[in-house]
Amino acid sequence: MSALPLPYLVNIAGLLLGAVFGAAVQRSNFCTMGAISDMVLMGDGNRLRSWVLAMAVAILGSQLLQLTGLIDLKGAIYTTPNLGWLGAAIGGLLFGFGMVQAGGCGSRTLVRFGAGNLKSLLVILMIGIAGYATLRGIVGPARVWMEGWSMVDLKGHGFTSQALPDLLGGSATVRWVLALAIPAALLVWVFKAARFRRQPLLIMAGLVIGLVIVGGWAATGILGADEFEPTPLASMTFVAPIGYALQYLMTFTGASLDFGISTVGGMILGGFLMAKLDRSFRIESFASAQDVVSHVLGGVLMGIGGVTALGCTVGQGMTGISTLAVGSFVALAGIVIGGILGVRYLEEGSLPGAVRALFQRG
């Protein structure tokens, strides 16, 4: 019996990695939106520390793969020498604000749908439609114009990549220092809180999710390596892949399954299986018409923002950050500020009030 073709193996890896990610999210209530909300409203940083733990693990593992020559992160979309700082900033702001209105980011939305939340189905549809429209549809020309107007061509300044190690000289020594020092600093901040050290589920979630990001790079960059038709180097991200997944469902005979689509299916599957296992599966629907409006708005903003920023809280906040790309740090800052603004908006009831509260309270 012949071995499975390479694309099948990569897609199976994507499905399994997505399922592990989804199960960890469902079991631990890992949520970026919830992390920001907890910190802003209650001063509780436990879920935020879990998210930062995942970042630290992702950075360390991904940079080790690079340093050992197993993958080349210059092949990732995040590290190109074209620095789209404005798209990263504005897209991040839109995504962060939208995820609060929708009750969770893209990854959390997929997992909640798997656990029976029908509100999340609407958000998934809105993310997919708005994201695809921004990528290749009616919103695309505005995105392309903005990128062309604001793009910084680092190659013209002698740089081959926007990753911090390459901007600082590109030597192996510099990469080793950054690969060890940045995760070490993050881990010190994470574990210095005694309350967090007593949260085994959140610690587990941070470790597992960070390793899944590393696994995504390995699946596409090592398992998917082929001399003639290599799999595009990628890891976990959930905005554009949701759009591609919807397209795949509608045009099955004219579309190809890929790693991103497989991870979307895996996230839903993992959320479903864990919800059944811990008996948390239940059908949930909307409480009011305003609830519907908020979820539609949130999904649209996440779709537009996620594509414009080249990623979501996972795509930029962990996968992009693991490459140490400057644009990913800009997008992450935008997502956090947008999330805080979204929380203040829910408190104040108006955008001007939310902006005032953002500057007054920090």
Phi, psi and omega in degrees: 000131182285154178291157178295142176301152184306314180301324178296318180296318179295319180292323176296318177299318178298318179297315181292317179296318177298320180295319177296315178302310182297319179295319179296319179297314182294319184289325187256351187063032176297126184199124180294315178301316178296325179296315179293317180298315179301317183290317184288316187271328187236355183069019181265113184260012185298311181289330175295319179294326177296319177296316180293325175300315178299320177300313183299315179296318181296317179298310183300310183295317182293319179291328176293322175299320178293313184293330179274000176079011181284329175222166175235104184293351175292346177275356180277152182294339185283335190257008181302155179286000176268104184270103179269072187295322184288317177298320178297318182290308182292316178300318178298316178300312180298316181296314182299317178294317182295323183294331178289318180294328182270356177081017178160158180281186184299315181295315180295325179295317178299317181293318179297323176297316177299332180271007173106005183275109182286337175299324181292331177299316178298317180297318178301315179298317180293319177300313183296314181293311182294321179295316181292323177296328179281328181283313187224359186252215191294332179275346185305313181301322178294320178296314181297320179298315181296318179297317180294325182287324189254354185296135174258120180274096181290335179298326178294343178257010176092011180253142180264352185200158176265006177291141183307317180301324180285326178290336182260019174126331175082004181282158178297326179297314179299316181295320178299316181298311181293321181297331180262321186288316182295309176300322180298315179297318179295318181293324176299314179296319182298311190266000177287345180274117182298323180298321180291325180295345177260021180241077185299325181294318179289325175295315178301315182299315179299316179296312183295314183294321175299318179292328176296321177300314177298319179298326178296316177299319181293321182296316182275326185271334180251300179297323183271006180290128179211137185296328186256320181227072181291146173290134177304134182293123183200167171219209190284129173200150194225021176259292177304318178299329175295317176299315178295325179295319177296318177298319180297319179295325183275334184231051187309315184285344182247012182229161181245138174287138178224181184301315182297315179298319180297322179293325177298313177298321179295321178299314180296316180297314180297319177297319180296311183297317180291322178296323176291320182293317181264011175060034177258000181293128175202146178282124178235145180225189185283147180269334184199170177296323179296326177297320177297313181301315181299318181288323176296311179301313181299317180296318179297314180295322178293320179296311180294312182295318182296319178289318180297323181274357184068024177159170184250200178298334175267311184300317176259320186291341177230305181297309179296316179300327182294341176272352183063032179282138181299317180300328179292323176293322177295315180297319179298317178299318178298318180297315181295314179296317177298322178294317178297318178298320178296319178296316179296326178297317178296326178288313189273333179085001178208153181292316176302319178296323179293320179296316178299316180296325180298318182278331182284320185258340181079000000 
